[in-house]
């Protein structure tokens, strides 16, 4: 596995692969890799000749009171995991490489509408940071295909929209969420949970699946369901950010006529923010 720390050396390698007729798959990450990330790599290897992974903890997508400084950084362990999967290259840009003028002077990318609801409403500016860094990384890596986890469902929709809107010649693959045996969605932030919170955390997925079953059984008063399950999460020890039933593509509030839905949930356990989602097809 080659480690690249500059754009120039990354582009030299990319040029050589293109000349050799190799297709490139890309997995952007913020590191602290778990099996969910590794599943993205495995999927990329199925579809591409060469696989590049990036690790960059992106300051632009963190809010003023969020966990940028505390975000776990485990580069040595991450490198070992990637080498075990025969990843071809690891790109390790610094903030100075990504944002040489600083964040305040950085041109940004913003996907309207879909970025402003659900997580976007709870974390203003978050998806601007995501869209900007992903666009920059796409321009640096120039992959044919890129792979993202469905756990961050709204993020995936934002990236699909920006690729379409900006006419990027990149195929975006959504990879199903990897889960712990308890049903808890794998996340780097799970490491923040103490033992008691780890016992409570799987209730998030359990309640989400119960809500899905209610919808499949014919319930269509979505605001009522959202209120009920928000209260149930709070009673179970969470602090609910949102429970929301949305149109699966637009992420607008679901109507009784919509056939393709997604349930999006975010809640805090202590200071740890957990998210999850599940799609519901009524067709």
Order of alpha helices (4+ residues) and beta strands (2+ residues): beta-alpha-beta-alpha-beta-alpha-beta-alpha-alpha-alpha-beta-alpha-beta-alpha-alpha-alpha-beta-beta-beta
